[in-house]
Amino acid sequence: MACIDVDSLTQYEADAKQGRADALYNLGLAYSTGQGVGVDYVAAHKWFNLAAIKGSDIAKRWRAQIAAEMNTSQIAEAQRLAREWLSIFH
């Protein structure tokens, strides 16, 4: 797995706003592994969920793995954040 640095994160965030599934997935990967950011399963789930909506099968698998480590309120928060993001950038 490649190391994700701050410059890459900035580019992924810009690309995510354009609806690119690969960028959404890469943001999920960053937050799930703590590369360039702190580990944050709620944020990771959000990004994987958004990538899954865009058709990323690998994001669906990662989302399921992350969800297994989360409680129901964390999952609900991640889903709320994903809906909020979609309302702004979709």
N, C-alpha and C positions, 0 to 999 in steps of 0.2 A: 504494500500500500504506500502510495506517495505521501510525503509530508505536506500538509496543508498549511501555508503561511498566511499572514495577514493580507498580503497583496492578492493572493488567490481567493481568500474569503470575500474581499471587496468585489472582485470580478464575479464570483458566484452570486453574490447578492444582486448585482446589477443584472446579470443574466436571468436570475430567478424572477425578477420583476418583469422580464419579457416572456415568462412562462416556459423557460427551458427546463425540461424534466431532469437533464443531467446536472444542471446547477442546483436544483432543488434537492436532488439526491446527494450531491457533494456536500451541501450544507448539513443535511442529516448526518452524513458520515462524520463531518467535523465535530458536531455536537455530541455524537454518540461515542466518539473515541477521544475527545479532548484535544484535537489537533487545531492549534491556532486559537482555541477558545476553551473555556472550562467545560467539563462533561456536564451536559444538561439533557436528561432524557425527555423532558417535556418539549424542549425546542427540537430535539432530534426527531421525536415522534411527529411533531408538526411538519417538519420539512420532508420526512419520509412519506407522510400522508399526502402532502401536496404533490410530491413526485409520483406517488401511486395513482393519484387522480389523473395525472398526465400520461399514465400508461406504463410506468416503470415497474416491471415485475420484481426486480431486485430490491427496489424500495419497499414493495409489499412484504417481502421476506424480512427485511431489516426492521420494518415497522412492527411486525409480529414478534420478533425477538426482543425489541425494546419494550413492547407492551407487557411482555411476560415479567419484566423487572419493575413494572410500575403498578401503583394502586389505582383504583377506579377514579379517584379525584384528579390524579395526575393525568390520566388519559383524557378525562373530560376537559381539563384545562388545555391540553394539547389540541384537542379537537376544536375547542372554542377559538384558540389562537389561529388555527388553520382557516376556520370560517371567516374570522376577522381579516386575515391576510387576503383571502379570496375576494372579499367585498371591496378591498382597496385596489388590488392588482389584477383582478380577473376581467 
